[in-house]
Amino acid sequence: MKPSTRSNSGTEDTDNAEDTTINFQTLDGKLTTLIHLFNQMAQDVKNMKSKQKEMGASIEACHNKIDDVVVNINSMNGKLKTVEHNYVGLSNENATLKVKIQNLERKMDDLEQYSHRNNLLLYGIPEDPNENVLGVIRRVAQNLNFTEFSTNLLVAAHRLGVKQNPVTSQTQTKRPIIIKFVRRFDKEEFLRLRKVKRNLRSSDLGFADEGMVYINESLTSETRKLLGKTRELAKSKQFQFVWTVDGKIFVRKAAGRPSMRIGSVADLEKL
């Protein structure tokens, strides 16, 4: 008879059943872990979608803000262009007004100079507290050989400026004398004779002083300033001649060269 093996088979079946149970449990654990992981991943994906949605909303808000900024910039650019346009208009208007003002000032100065057309100024004649100005002018005319001179040719003659007190003054004053002629012809003749006799001194008039006596046209304050600037520039650029005729300033580079009238500071830039 063959030995019975039933008991062993039952044991093996039991072991197999236990192994199967263990495998199912392990698999179930793994499935549970996988499900948990899937659930976690799903939650993470959900969170990512939520964050993505929030980010999208933030990006859209940023786009809206950028659009607002662009609108503001365009608005500012438009205002800036308007300001620039107004500035250009005001600048042009200001330049036009400046030209008009300069022209008006020149016309006013010409009118004022016209009122000086019969006037001469004598410089360098010493003052005497009891002087007779008309007598001084008569002596000047005699020295210039102005044979037809008479005080009837004059409208007025007097010193200019404030008279100094001889007691408190440390130096002898030599305020200029202004002479106003009735006729411009006589004024021009007086000035012409002075140019003939260039070295007229106060001693020639009976004064102890040896200083030079100068006779010039009477100029407006603006013309005097321009004459001073003209002389300075002419000296630096070696112009030999600077003079005035009827209140108008002229310069000449050298003898035989053409003369140029200086009517404004702008004319000096052409020298």
PyRosetta script that sets phi, psi and omega in degrees:
from pyrosetta import init, pose_from_sequence

init()
pose = pose_from_sequence("MKPSTRSNSGTEDTDNAEDTTINFQTLDGKLTTLIHLFNQMAQDVKNMKSKQKEMGASIEACHNKIDDVVVNINSMNGKLKTVEHNYVGLSNENATLKVKIQNLERKMDDLEQYSHRNNLLLYGIPEDPNENVLGVIRRVAQNLNFTEFSTNLLVAAHRLGVKQNPVTSQTQTKRPIIIKFVRRFDKEEFLRLRKVKRNLRSSDLGFADEGMVYINESLTSETRKLLGKTRELAKSKQFQFVWTVDGKIFVRKAAGRPSMRIGSVADLEKL")
pose.set_psi(1, 148.0)
pose.set_omega(1, 179.7)
pose.set_phi(2, -84.9)
pose.set_psi(2, 146.9)
pose.set_omega(2, 178.1)
pose.set_phi(3, -69.2)
pose.set_psi(3, 143.0)
pose.set_omega(3, -178.9)
pose.set_phi(4, -75.9)
pose.set_psi(4, 137.8)
pose.set_omega(4, -179.7)
pose.set_phi(5, -117.3)
pose.set_psi(5, 15.0)
pose.set_omega(5, -172.7)
pose.set_phi(6, -65.9)
pose.set_psi(6, -44.3)
pose.set_omega(6, -178.3)
pose.set_phi(7, -62.1)
pose.set_psi(7, -39.2)
pose.set_omega(7, -179.9)
pose.set_phi(8, -66.9)
pose.set_psi(8, -39.8)
pose.set_omega(8, -179.5)
pose.set_phi(9, -65.8)
pose.set_psi(9, -37.8)
pose.set_omega(9, 178.5)
pose.set_phi(10, -65.4)
pose.set_psi(10, -36.3)
pose.set_omega(10, 179.3)
pose.set_phi(11, -66.5)
pose.set_psi(11, -42.1)
pose.set_omega(11, -179.8)
pose.set_phi(12, -64.1)
pose.set_psi(12, -40.2)
pose.set_omega(12, 179.7)
pose.set_phi(13, -64.6)
pose.set_psi(13, -39.3)
pose.set_omega(13, 179.2)
pose.set_phi(14, -63.8)
pose.set_psi(14, -44.0)
pose.set_omega(14, 179.6)
pose.set_phi(15, -62.6)
pose.set_psi(15, -40.8)
pose.set_omega(15, -179.6)
pose.set_phi(16, -66.2)
pose.set_psi(16, -39.0)
pose.set_omega(16, 179.0)
pose.set_phi(17, -63.9)
pose.set_psi(17, -40.2)
pose.set_omega(17, 178.7)
pose.set_phi(18, -66.2)
pose.set_psi(18, -41.2)
pose.set_omega(18, 179.4)
pose.set_phi(19, -63.6)
pose.set_psi(19, -39.0)
pose.set_omega(19, 179.9)
pose.set_phi(20, -65.1)
pose.set_psi(20, -40.2)
pose.set_omega(20, 179.2)
pose.set_phi(21, -63.0)
pose.set_psi(21, -43.0)
pose.set_omega(21, 179.5)
pose.set_phi(22, -63.3)
pose.set_psi(22, -41.1)
pose.set_omega(22, -179.8)
pose.set_phi(23, -64.4)
pose.set_psi(23, -40.1)
pose.set_omega(23, 178.5)
pose.set_phi(24, -65.0)
pose.set_psi(24, -40.0)
pose.set_omega(24, 179.0)
pose.set_phi(25, -63.9)
pose.set_psi(25, -42.8)
pose.set_omega(25, 179.1)
pose.set_phi(26, -62.9)
pose.set_psi(26, -43.9)
pose.set_omega(26, -179.9)
pose.set_phi(27, -64.1)
pose.set_psi(27, -40.9)
pose.set_omega(27, 179.0)
pose.set_phi(28, -62.6)
pose.set_psi(28, -39.2)
pose.set_omega(28, 178.4)
pose.set_phi(29, -64.1)
pose.set_psi(29, -42.8)
pose.set_omega(29, -179.7)
pose.set_phi(30, -66.1)
pose.set_psi(30, -40.1)
pose.set_omega(30, 178.4)
pose.set_phi(31, -63.2)
pose.set_psi(31, -40.6)
pose.set_omega(31, 178.7)
pose.set_phi(32, -61.7)
pose.set_psi(32, -42.7)
pose.set_omega(32, 178.5)
pose.set_phi(33, -62.9)
pose.set_psi(33, -42.7)
pose.set_omega(33, 180.0)
pose.set_phi(34, -64.4)
pose.set_psi(34, -41.9)
pose.set_omega(34, 179.0)
pose.set_phi(35, -62.2)
pose.set_psi(35, -42.5)
pose.set_omega(35, 178.4)
pose.set_phi(36, -61.3)
pose.set_psi(36, -42.0)
pose.set_omega(36, 179.1)
pose.set_phi(37, -64.8)
pose.set_psi(37, -43.2)
pose.set_omega(37, 177.9)
pose.set_phi(38, -60.9)
pose.set_psi(38, -43.1)
pose.set_omega(38, 178.7)
pose.set_phi(39, -61.7)
pose.set_psi(39, -41.3)
pose.set_omega(39, 179.4)
pose.set_phi(40, -65.2)
pose.set_psi(40, -42.5)
pose.set_omega(40, 178.2)
pose.set_phi(41, -64.5)
pose.set_psi(41, -40.5)
pose.set_omega(41, 178.3)
pose.set_phi(42, -61.9)
pose.set_psi(42, -40.2)
pose.set_omega(42, 178.2)
pose.set_phi(43, -65.9)
pose.set_psi(43, -41.2)
pose.set_omega(43, 177.8)
pose.set_phi(44, -62.0)
pose.set_psi(44, -42.8)
pose.set_omega(44, 177.8)
pose.set_phi(45, -62.7)
pose.set_psi(45, -41.1)
pose.set_omega(45, 177.9)
pose.set_phi(46, -62.1)
pose.set_psi(46, -43.2)
pose.set_omega(46, 178.1)
pose.set_phi(47, -63.9)
pose.set_psi(47, -41.7)
pose.set_omega(47, 179.3)
pose.set_phi(48, -62.2)
pose.set_psi(48, -41.7)
pose.set_omega(48, 178.3)
pose.set_phi(49, -63.5)
pose.set_psi(49, -39.3)
pose.set_omega(49, 178.8)
pose.set_phi(50, -64.1)
pose.set_psi(50, -45.9)
pose.set_omega(50, 178.5)
pose.set_phi(51, -64.0)
pose.set_psi(51, -39.0)
pose.set_omega(51, 178.7)
pose.set_phi(52, -62.6)
pose.set_psi(52, -39.6)
pose.set_omega(52, 178.4)
pose.set_phi(53, -64.4)
pose.set_psi(53, -42.2)
pose.set_omega(53, 177.7)
pose.set_phi(54, -64.1)
pose.set_psi(54, -41.8)
pose.set_omega(54, 178.9)
pose.set_phi(55, -63.2)
pose.set_psi(55, -40.7)
pose.set_omega(55, 177.5)
pose.set_phi(56, -60.7)
pose.set_psi(56, -41.7)
pose.set_omega(56, 177.6)
pose.set_phi(57, -64.1)
pose.set_psi(57, -40.8)
pose.set_omega(57, 178.4)
pose.set_phi(58, -64.4)
pose.set_psi(58, -41.9)
pose.set_omega(58, 179.3)
pose.set_phi(59, -63.8)
pose.set_psi(59, -41.6)
pose.set_omega(59, 178.5)
pose.set_phi(60, -63.6)
pose.set_psi(60, -39.8)
pose.set_omega(60, 177.0)
pose.set_phi(61, -63.5)
pose.set_psi(61, -40.3)
pose.set_omega(61, 177.5)
pose.set_phi(62, -62.6)
pose.set_psi(62, -42.4)
pose.set_omega(62, 178.2)
pose.set_phi(63, -60.6)
pose.set_psi(63, -41.3)
pose.set_omega(63, 178.6)
pose.set_phi(64, -63.2)
pose.set_psi(64, -42.5)
pose.set_omega(64, 178.3)
pose.set_phi(65, -64.4)
pose.set_psi(65, -41.1)
pose.set_omega(65, 178.0)
pose.set_phi(66, -61.6)
pose.set_psi(66, -42.0)
pose.set_omega(66, 177.7)
pose.set_phi(67, -60.2)
pose.set_psi(67, -41.4)
pose.set_omega(67, 178.5)
pose.set_phi(68, -63.4)
pose.set_psi(68, -42.3)
pose.set_omega(68, 179.3)
pose.set_phi(69, -62.6)
pose.set_psi(69, -42.8)
pose.set_omega(69, 179.3)
pose.set_phi(70, -62.0)
pose.set_psi(70, -41.5)
pose.set_omega(70, 178.1)
pose.set_phi(71, -62.1)
pose.set_psi(71, -43.7)
pose.set_omega(71, 179.5)
pose.set_phi(72, -64.5)
pose.set_psi(72, -40.4)
pose.set_omega(72, 179.2)
pose.set_phi(73, -64.2)
pose.set_psi(73, -43.5)
pose.set_omega(73, 178.5)
pose.set_phi(74, -62.5)
pose.set_psi(74, -39.4)
pose.set_omega(74, 177.9)
pose.set_phi(75, -64.6)
pose.set_psi(75, -43.2)
pose.set_omega(75, 178.8)
pose.set_phi(76, -64.7)
pose.set_psi(76, -39.0)
pose.set_omega(76, 177.8)
pose.set_phi(77, -62.2)
pose.set_psi(77, -40.9)
pose.set_omega(77, 177.7)
pose.set_phi(78, -63.1)
pose.set_psi(78, -43.1)
pose.set_omega(78, 178.2)
pose.set_phi(79, -65.5)
pose.set_psi(79, -39.0)
pose.set_omega(79, 179.1)
pose.set_phi(80, -62.9)
pose.set_psi(80, -41.6)
pose.set_omega(80, 177.5)
pose.set_phi(81, -63.1)
pose.set_psi(81, -37.9)
pose.set_omega(81, 177.6)
pose.set_phi(82, -64.2)
pose.set_psi(82, -43.8)
pose.set_omega(82, 178.7)
pose.set_phi(83, -62.4)
pose.set_psi(83, -44.3)
pose.set_omega(83, 179.0)
pose.set_phi(84, -61.5)
pose.set_psi(84, -41.4)
pose.set_omega(84, 178.9)
pose.set_phi(85, -62.9)
pose.set_psi(85, -44.2)
pose.set_omega(85, 178.5)
pose.set_phi(86, -65.1)
pose.set_psi(86, -38.1)
pose.set_omega(86, 179.7)
pose.set_phi(87, -63.4)
pose.set_psi(87, -44.8)
pose.set_omega(87, 179.0)
pose.set_phi(88, -61.9)
pose.set_psi(88, -42.3)
pose.set_omega(88, 178.8)
pose.set_phi(89, -62.8)
pose.set_psi(89, -43.2)
pose.set_omega(89, 179.1)
pose.set_phi(90, -67.3)
pose.set_psi(90, -37.8)
pose.set_omega(90, 178.6)
pose.set_phi(91, -63.4)
pose.set_psi(91, -44.1)
pose.set_omega(91, 178.4)
pose.set_phi(92, -64.3)
pose.set_psi(92, -41.5)
pose.set_omega(92, 179.0)
pose.set_phi(93, -64.6)
pose.set_psi(93, -40.3)
pose.set_omega(93, 179.0)
pose.set_phi(94, -64.0)
pose.set_psi(94, -42.3)
pose.set_omega(94, 178.8)
pose.set_phi(95, -63.1)
pose.set_psi(95, -40.6)
pose.set_omega(95, 178.3)
pose.set_phi(96, -64.1)
pose.set_psi(96, -42.9)
pose.set_omega(96, 179.4)
pose.set_phi(97, -64.2)
pose.set_psi(97, -38.9)
pose.set_omega(97, 178.4)
pose.set_phi(98, -60.7)
pose.set_psi(98, -43.7)
pose.set_omega(98, 179.2)
pose.set_phi(99, -62.7)
pose.set_psi(99, -43.2)
pose.set_omega(99, 179.7)
pose.set_phi(100, -63.3)
pose.set_psi(100, -42.3)
pose.set_omega(100, 179.6)
pose.set_phi(101, -64.0)
pose.set_psi(101, -43.4)
pose.set_omega(101, 178.3)
pose.set_phi(102, -61.4)
pose.set_psi(102, -41.2)
pose.set_omega(102, 178.4)
pose.set_phi(103, -65.0)
pose.set_psi(103, -41.3)
pose.set_omega(103, 178.5)
pose.set_phi(104, -65.0)
pose.set_psi(104, -41.9)
pose.set_omega(104, 178.7)
pose.set_phi(105, -63.1)
pose.set_psi(105, -39.6)
pose.set_omega(105, 179.1)
pose.set_phi(106, -65.9)
pose.set_psi(106, -40.9)
pose.set_omega(106, 178.9)
pose.set_phi(107, -64.9)
pose.set_psi(107, -41.2)
pose.set_omega(107, 178.5)
pose.set_phi(108, -64.2)
pose.set_psi(108, -40.5)
pose.set_omega(108, 179.0)
pose.set_phi(109, -66.7)
pose.set_psi(109, -37.5)
pose.set_omega(109, 177.4)
pose.set_phi(110, -63.9)
pose.set_psi(110, -40.4)
pose.set_omega(110, 178.3)
pose.set_phi(111, -64.9)
pose.set_psi(111, -42.0)
pose.set_omega(111, 178.5)
pose.set_phi(112, -65.5)
pose.set_psi(112, -40.3)
pose.set_omega(112, 179.1)
pose.set_phi(113, -64.7)
pose.set_psi(113, -34.0)
pose.set_omega(113, 178.7)
pose.set_phi(114, -62.5)
pose.set_psi(114, -34.2)
pose.set_omega(114, 178.1)
pose.set_phi(115, -70.8)
pose.set_psi(115, -13.9)
pose.set_omega(115, 178.9)
pose.set_phi(116, -96.8)
pose.set_psi(116, 3.6)
pose.set_omega(116, -167.6)
pose.set_phi(117, -62.2)
pose.set_psi(117, -23.5)
pose.set_omega(117, -178.7)
pose.set_phi(118, -104.5)
pose.set_psi(118, 14.6)
pose.set_omega(118, -174.6)
pose.set_phi(119, -106.3)
pose.set_psi(119, 147.2)
pose.set_omega(119, 171.5)
pose.set_phi(120, -130.8)
pose.set_psi(120, 155.2)
pose.set_omega(120, 177.2)
pose.set_phi(121, -120.6)
pose.set_psi(121, 132.0)
pose.set_omega(121, 177.1)
pose.set_phi(122, -106.9)
pose.set_psi(122, 124.7)
pose.set_omega(122, -179.4)
pose.set_phi(123, -115.2)
pose.set_psi(123, 147.5)
pose.set_omega(123, 171.5)
pose.set_phi(124, 93.0)
pose.set_psi(124, 5.3)
pose.set_omega(124, 180.0)
pose.set_phi(125, -91.0)
pose.set_psi(125, 120.6)
pose.set_omega(125, -179.2)
pose.set_phi(126, -59.9)
pose.set_psi(126, 151.5)
pose.set_omega(126, -179.3)
pose.set_phi(127, -95.1)
pose.set_psi(127, 145.9)
pose.set_omega(127, 174.4)
pose.set_phi(128, -124.1)
pose.set_psi(128, 130.0)
pose.set_omega(128, -178.5)
pose.set_phi(129, -54.2)
pose.set_psi(129, -31.2)
pose.set_omega(129, -177.9)
pose.set_phi(130, -110.9)
pose.set_psi(130, 27.5)
pose.set_omega(130, -174.2)
pose.set_phi(131, -69.9)
pose.set_psi(131, 154.2)
pose.set_omega(131, 171.8)
pose.set_phi(132, -109.1)
pose.set_psi(132, 104.9)
pose.set_omega(132, -174.2)
pose.set_phi(133, -60.4)
pose.set_psi(133, -40.4)
pose.set_omega(133, 179.1)
pose.set_phi(134, -63.3)
pose.set_psi(134, -36.1)
pose.set_omega(134, 176.5)
pose.set_phi(135, -65.4)
pose.set_psi(135, -39.1)
pose.set_omega(135, 177.5)
pose.set_phi(136, -62.4)
pose.set_psi(136, -44.0)
pose.set_omega(136, -179.5)
pose.set_phi(137, -65.3)
pose.set_psi(137, -37.4)
pose.set_omega(137, 178.3)
pose.set_phi(138, -62.2)
pose.set_psi(138, -40.3)
pose.set_omega(138, 178.6)
pose.set_phi(139, -66.0)
pose.set_psi(139, -37.7)
pose.set_omega(139, 177.4)
pose.set_phi(140, -62.7)
pose.set_psi(140, -44.6)
pose.set_omega(140, 179.9)
pose.set_phi(141, -61.9)
pose.set_psi(141, -39.4)
pose.set_omega(141, 178.9)
pose.set_phi(142, -63.9)
pose.set_psi(142, -42.5)
pose.set_omega(142, 179.6)
pose.set_phi(143, -67.1)
pose.set_psi(143, -25.9)
pose.set_omega(143, 178.1)
pose.set_phi(144, -88.5)
pose.set_psi(144, 0.0)
pose.set_omega(144, -178.4)
pose.set_phi(145, 63.6)
pose.set_psi(145, 36.2)
pose.set_omega(145, 174.5)
pose.set_phi(146, -86.2)
pose.set_psi(146, 84.1)
pose.set_omega(146, -170.5)
pose.set_phi(147, -67.8)
pose.set_psi(147, -26.9)
pose.set_omega(147, -177.6)
pose.set_phi(148, -93.7)
pose.set_psi(148, 11.8)
pose.set_omega(148, -177.9)
pose.set_phi(149, -69.6)
pose.set_psi(149, 141.5)
pose.set_omega(149, 174.6)
pose.set_phi(150, -151.1)
pose.set_psi(150, 148.3)
pose.set_omega(150, 178.0)
pose.set_phi(151, -64.3)
pose.set_psi(151, -14.8)
pose.set_omega(151, 175.8)
pose.set_phi(152, -68.8)
pose.set_psi(152, -14.9)
pose.set_omega(152, 178.3)
pose.set_phi(153, -78.1)
pose.set_psi(153, -9.9)
pose.set_omega(153, -173.4)
pose.set_phi(154, -105.8)
pose.set_psi(154, 146.6)
pose.set_omega(154, 171.5)
pose.set_phi(155, -90.9)
pose.set_psi(155, -42.3)
pose.set_omega(155, -179.4)
pose.set_phi(156, -159.1)
pose.set_psi(156, 159.0)
pose.set_omega(156, 175.7)
pose.set_phi(157, -157.4)
pose.set_psi(157, 127.5)
pose.set_omega(157, -179.6)
pose.set_phi(158, -165.1)
pose.set_psi(158, 166.1)
pose.set_omega(158, 176.8)
pose.set_phi(159, -76.1)
pose.set_psi(159, 151.8)
pose.set_omega(159, 176.7)
pose.set_phi(160, -104.1)
pose.set_psi(160, 148.4)
pose.set_omega(160, 177.3)
pose.set_phi(161, 91.4)
pose.set_psi(161, 177.5)
pose.set_omega(161, -177.6)
pose.set_phi(162, -85.3)
pose.set_psi(162, 131.9)
pose.set_omega(162, 179.4)
pose.set_phi(163, -71.6)
pose.set_psi(163, 132.0)
pose.set_omega(163, -179.2)
pose.set_phi(164, -87.5)
pose.set_psi(164, 152.6)
pose.set_omega(164, 177.3)
pose.set_phi(165, -77.7)
pose.set_psi(165, 118.2)
pose.set_omega(165, -177.2)
pose.set_phi(166, -64.2)
pose.set_psi(166, -19.2)
pose.set_omega(166, -180.0)
pose.set_phi(167, -76.6)
pose.set_psi(167, -43.1)
pose.set_omega(167, -176.4)
pose.set_phi(168, -91.6)
pose.set_psi(168, -20.1)
pose.set_omega(168, -177.9)
pose.set_phi(169, -75.7)
pose.set_psi(169, 132.8)
pose.set_omega(169, -178.7)
pose.set_phi(170, -85.0)
pose.set_psi(170, -20.0)
pose.set_omega(170, -179.3)
pose.set_phi(171, -127.5)
pose.set_psi(171, 152.0)
pose.set_omega(171, 178.1)
pose.set_phi(172, -72.1)
pose.set_psi(172, 130.6)
pose.set_omega(172, -178.2)
pose.set_phi(173, -80.1)
pose.set_psi(173, 152.4)
pose.set_omega(173, 175.9)
pose.set_phi(174, -137.7)
pose.set_psi(174, 61.6)
pose.set_omega(174, 178.2)
pose.set_phi(175, -62.7)
pose.set_psi(175, 141.0)
pose.set_omega(175, -179.7)
pose.set_phi(176, -65.9)
pose.set_psi(176, 153.5)
pose.set_omega(176, 177.2)
pose.set_phi(177, -107.6)
pose.set_psi(177, 126.5)
pose.set_omega(177, 176.7)
pose.set_phi(178, -99.0)
pose.set_psi(178, 135.3)
pose.set_omega(178, 179.4)
pose.set_phi(179, -120.0)
pose.set_psi(179, 126.3)
pose.set_omega(179, 176.7)
pose.set_phi(180, -111.8)
pose.set_psi(180, 115.8)
pose.set_omega(180, -179.0)
pose.set_phi(181, -87.4)
pose.set_psi(181, 154.7)
pose.set_omega(181, 174.9)
pose.set_phi(182, -70.1)
pose.set_psi(182, -42.9)
pose.set_omega(182, -177.3)
pose.set_phi(183, -117.8)
pose.set_psi(183, 143.0)
pose.set_omega(183, 178.1)
pose.set_phi(184, -67.3)
pose.set_psi(184, -30.6)
pose.set_omega(184, 179.3)
pose.set_phi(185, -57.4)
pose.set_psi(185, -45.2)
pose.set_omega(185, -179.3)
pose.set_phi(186, -68.1)
pose.set_psi(186, -36.7)
pose.set_omega(186, 176.4)
pose.set_phi(187, -62.5)
pose.set_psi(187, -44.7)
pose.set_omega(187, 179.7)
pose.set_phi(188, -65.6)
pose.set_psi(188, -36.3)
pose.set_omega(188, 178.3)
pose.set_phi(189, -66.9)
pose.set_psi(189, -41.3)
pose.set_omega(189, 177.4)
pose.set_phi(190, -59.3)
pose.set_psi(190, -44.5)
pose.set_omega(190, -178.9)
pose.set_phi(191, -70.3)
pose.set_psi(191, -36.6)
pose.set_omega(191, 179.3)
pose.set_phi(192, -64.1)
pose.set_psi(192, -43.0)
pose.set_omega(192, 179.6)
pose.set_phi(193, -66.4)
pose.set_psi(193, -32.0)
pose.set_omega(193, 176.7)
pose.set_phi(194, -65.4)
pose.set_psi(194, -35.8)
pose.set_omega(194, 179.0)
pose.set_phi(195, -69.6)
pose.set_psi(195, -27.2)
pose.set_omega(195, 176.6)
pose.set_phi(196, -70.4)
pose.set_psi(196, -45.9)
pose.set_omega(196, 178.0)
pose.set_phi(197, -100.0)
pose.set_psi(197, 93.4)
pose.set_omega(197, -172.5)
pose.set_phi(198, -77.2)
pose.set_psi(198, -32.9)
pose.set_omega(198, -172.7)
pose.set_phi(199, -99.9)
pose.set_psi(199, 61.3)
pose.set_omega(199, 177.0)
pose.set_phi(200, -87.1)
pose.set_psi(200, 123.2)
pose.set_omega(200, -178.9)
pose.set_phi(201, -115.2)
pose.set_psi(201, 158.1)
pose.set_omega(201, 179.5)
pose.set_phi(202, -65.0)
pose.set_psi(202, -26.1)
pose.set_omega(202, 176.9)
pose.set_phi(203, -65.3)
pose.set_psi(203, -27.1)
pose.set_omega(203, 176.9)
pose.set_phi(204, -67.2)
pose.set_psi(204, -18.0)
pose.set_omega(204, -178.7)
pose.set_phi(205, -99.1)
pose.set_psi(205, 5.6)
pose.set_omega(205, 178.1)
pose.set_phi(206, 97.6)
pose.set_psi(206, 9.9)
pose.set_omega(206, 177.9)
pose.set_phi(207, -95.4)
pose.set_psi(207, 153.9)
pose.set_omega(207, 177.5)
pose.set_phi(208, -73.0)
pose.set_psi(208, -24.2)
pose.set_omega(208, -179.0)
pose.set_phi(209, -66.3)
pose.set_psi(209, 140.8)
pose.set_omega(209, -178.8)
pose.set_phi(210, -103.5)
pose.set_psi(210, 10.9)
pose.set_omega(210, -176.3)
pose.set_phi(211, -67.7)
pose.set_psi(211, 157.5)
pose.set_omega(211, 179.4)
pose.set_phi(212, -74.8)
pose.set_psi(212, 148.2)
pose.set_omega(212, 175.2)
pose.set_phi(213, -109.6)
pose.set_psi(213, 126.6)
pose.set_omega(213, -178.7)
pose.set_phi(214, -114.3)
pose.set_psi(214, 142.4)
pose.set_omega(214, 177.5)
pose.set_phi(215, -125.1)
pose.set_psi(215, 119.2)
pose.set_omega(215, -177.1)
pose.set_phi(216, -128.9)
pose.set_psi(216, 162.3)
pose.set_omega(216, 172.4)
pose.set_phi(217, -68.3)
pose.set_psi(217, 150.7)
pose.set_omega(217, 175.3)
pose.set_phi(218, -81.6)
pose.set_psi(218, 121.5)
pose.set_omega(218, -176.1)
pose.set_phi(219, -116.0)
pose.set_psi(219, 154.8)
pose.set_omega(219, 173.7)
pose.set_phi(220, -69.8)
pose.set_psi(220, 164.3)
pose.set_omega(220, -178.8)
pose.set_phi(221, -61.4)
pose.set_psi(221, -40.3)
pose.set_omega(221, -179.7)
pose.set_phi(222, -67.2)
pose.set_psi(222, -39.7)
pose.set_omega(222, 178.9)
pose.set_phi(223, -67.7)
pose.set_psi(223, -37.1)
pose.set_omega(223, 176.9)
pose.set_phi(224, -62.5)
pose.set_psi(224, -41.9)
pose.set_omega(224, 177.9)
pose.set_phi(225, -62.2)
pose.set_psi(225, -44.9)
pose.set_omega(225, 179.7)
pose.set_phi(226, -64.5)
pose.set_psi(226, -37.3)
pose.set_omega(226, 178.2)
pose.set_phi(227, -64.2)
pose.set_psi(227, -40.7)
pose.set_omega(227, 177.7)
pose.set_phi(228, -62.1)
pose.set_psi(228, -45.1)
pose.set_omega(228, 178.3)
pose.set_phi(229, -64.3)
pose.set_psi(229, -37.7)
pose.set_omega(229, 180.0)
pose.set_phi(230, -64.1)
pose.set_psi(230, -43.1)
pose.set_omega(230, 180.0)
pose.set_phi(231, -65.0)
pose.set_psi(231, -40.7)
pose.set_omega(231, 178.8)
pose.set_phi(232, -62.7)
pose.set_psi(232, -47.5)
pose.set_omega(232, -178.6)
pose.set_phi(233, -68.6)
pose.set_psi(233, -38.7)
pose.set_omega(233, 179.4)
pose.set_phi(234, -62.9)
pose.set_psi(234, -37.9)
pose.set_omega(234, 178.4)
pose.set_phi(235, -66.0)
pose.set_psi(235, -41.8)
pose.set_omega(235, -179.2)
pose.set_phi(236, -69.5)
pose.set_psi(236, -27.5)
pose.set_omega(236, -179.0)
pose.set_phi(237, -103.0)
pose.set_psi(237, 11.2)
pose.set_omega(237, 172.9)
pose.set_phi(238, 60.9)
pose.set_psi(238, 43.3)
pose.set_omega(238, 169.0)
pose.set_phi(239, -83.8)
pose.set_psi(239, 131.9)
pose.set_omega(239, -174.2)
pose.set_phi(240, -82.6)
pose.set_psi(240, -26.8)
pose.set_omega(240, -172.1)
pose.set_phi(241, -129.0)
pose.set_psi(241, 131.4)
pose.set_omega(241, 171.7)
pose.set_phi(242, -137.0)
pose.set_psi(242, 125.8)
pose.set_omega(242, -178.3)
pose.set_phi(243, -152.7)
pose.set_psi(243, 171.8)
pose.set_omega(243, 177.5)
pose.set_phi(244, -125.9)
pose.set_psi(244, 147.3)
pose.set_omega(244, 174.3)
pose.set_phi(245, -138.0)
pose.set_psi(245, 119.4)
pose.set_omega(245, -179.1)
pose.set_phi(246, 53.6)
pose.set_psi(246, 38.7)
pose.set_omega(246, 177.6)
pose.set_phi(247, 79.4)
pose.set_psi(247, 5.8)
pose.set_omega(247, 178.8)
pose.set_phi(248, -104.4)
pose.set_psi(248, 138.0)
pose.set_omega(248, -175.7)
pose.set_phi(249, -94.7)
pose.set_psi(249, 135.1)
pose.set_omega(249, 178.1)
pose.set_phi(250, -131.7)
pose.set_psi(250, 152.5)
pose.set_omega(250, 175.3)
pose.set_phi(251, -134.6)
pose.set_psi(251, 154.6)
pose.set_omega(251, 175.5)
pose.set_phi(252, -144.9)
pose.set_psi(252, 132.3)
pose.set_omega(252, -177.1)
pose.set_phi(253, -63.5)
pose.set_psi(253, -45.9)
pose.set_omega(253, -179.2)
pose.set_phi(254, -160.4)
pose.set_psi(254, 167.7)
pose.set_omega(254, 179.5)
pose.set_phi(255, -58.7)
pose.set_psi(255, 135.1)
pose.set_omega(255, -179.7)
pose.set_phi(256, 88.5)
pose.set_psi(256, -12.2)
pose.set_omega(256, 178.3)
pose.set_phi(257, -87.4)
pose.set_psi(257, 154.1)
pose.set_omega(257, -179.8)
pose.set_phi(258, -67.4)
pose.set_psi(258, 149.6)
pose.set_omega(258, 178.4)
pose.set_phi(259, -88.9)
pose.set_psi(259, 159.6)
pose.set_omega(259, 178.4)
pose.set_phi(260, -132.5)
pose.set_psi(260, 133.5)
pose.set_omega(260, 177.2)
pose.set_phi(261, -85.5)
pose.set_psi(261, 137.5)
pose.set_omega(261, 177.3)
pose.set_phi(262, -109.3)
pose.set_psi(262, 106.7)
pose.set_omega(262, -178.3)
pose.set_phi(263, -105.5)
pose.set_psi(263, -12.0)
pose.set_omega(263, -179.0)
pose.set_phi(264, -160.0)
pose.set_psi(264, 171.9)
pose.set_omega(264, 177.7)
pose.set_phi(265, -62.3)
pose.set_psi(265, -32.9)
pose.set_omega(265, 179.5)
pose.set_phi(266, -61.0)
pose.set_psi(266, -32.3)
pose.set_omega(266, 178.6)
pose.set_phi(267, -67.2)
pose.set_psi(267, -28.9)
pose.set_omega(267, 179.7)
pose.set_phi(268, -65.8)
pose.set_psi(268, -29.4)
pose.set_omega(268, 179.7)
pose.set_phi(269, -68.4)
pose.set_psi(269, -15.7)
pose.set_omega(269, -179.9)
pose.set_phi(270, -88.1)
pose.set_psi(270, -7.9)
pose.set_omega(270, -178.6)
pose.set_phi(271, -70.5)
pose.dump_pdb("model.pdb")
